[in-house]
Amino acid sequence: MTSVLLVVSDAFTTRGSGVLVEPRVTFDGNRAPFDVILRLPTGEEMRATAVFEVAHIQGQHAPYAMLRVLDKTPADIPKGTTITRVASATPP
């Protein structure tokens, strides 16, 4: 099972590896790398690894973060790409 994290409105590079994508999202605080599926507007799919990068953690609102997709370029992740999180397998 997968869950949709976001639909890309922008993708850009900053310090560090990979590509930051917008919009910002709320998250559970876990910053460990995880697998995602990038579903491009053309219907093509590719797998990648992503991490949450905290953008705000203070105040009354829930923490929000930006998603960093590792080993990709902005050209690999056009506007309208749907990014879904691949559910981790649970042992029997």
Protein Blocks (a to p, Z undefined) as FASTA:
>chain_A
ZZdfbdcfbdcddededjddddddddehiacdcddddddfkopacddddddddfbfgdjb
dcddddddehiafklmcghiacddddddddZZ
